[in-house]
Amino acid sequence: MSGDSGASEVAWNVSSTAFYKAGARPWKVADVRPGVCYLGIVFKRDDLAEDGRWSSCGAQMFLDSGDGLVFKGTGGPWYSEATNSYHLSESAAQTLVERAVASFVERTGAPPRELFIHGKARFDDDEWRGFTSGAPRTTDVVGVRIRHAEDLRFYRPGTKALLRGLAYQRDQRTAFLWAQGFIPRLWTYPGREVPKGLLVDVCRGRAEMHTVLRDVLALTKLNYNACTYGDGEPVTLKFADAVGEILTAGPVTGVPLPFRLYI
């Protein structure tokens, strides 16, 4: 990268992030369905706790407008060494969704028609009962597991990388989505390695896979922090580790804070 292009990129990132922190949105994804709420569940293990399972839980909620909130849930023994994954209790899961729905109603005047909960592990029965209990009956709740597909690579003939936005639907509930790749509009692939796909699994609830994939791809364009054209992960999960560090550093609070305060 030349010095001029590097300076322009820094200027773009700083100005766009400052614009967002000031309360405005640099851009908005087109054709977003109204009344949709996306909730990314994040965890951070507390290595200083006596109980090795003790973890803090937080959530990143994004509205159909693209604006987001971050709030912290109750800490607890959410980590399991047996499965190397995190799972909330039924009551903690219910409280988390109730806070998300209340925040959505406060900002839009009505509960969401659809609530998509994103996580990196499949939600167990206790979690799912809590999630559905915390949402109104008029809200369709869908649980989606999203993780990198480490065991699958696609290659494109020639010198260009695989197209960004390519998807392969394995069945009605599972698909692979390439959120990174060659972008015809830019005529380049802004990456160095062979693009990794995302394994998208509708593990709870019901939703059209095409709709879920479109939503996940759209959420890769809402990283106002990096201000990139498209990340390799949806913004609901992108900042799991970074936000987790902040959540464990402060006291537990039920007050949701704007996402712009964390970037």
Beta strands, then each sheet from edge to edge (+ up, - down):
strand 1: 36-45
strand 2: 55-63
strand 3: 68-72
strand 4: 79-80
strand 5: 85-86
strand 6: 114-119
strand 7: 140-148
strand 8: 167-169
strand 9: 174-177
strand 10: 198-204
strand 11: 257-258
sheet 1: 8+ 9- 10+ 7- 6- 1- 2+ 3- 11+
sheet 2: 4+ 5-
end
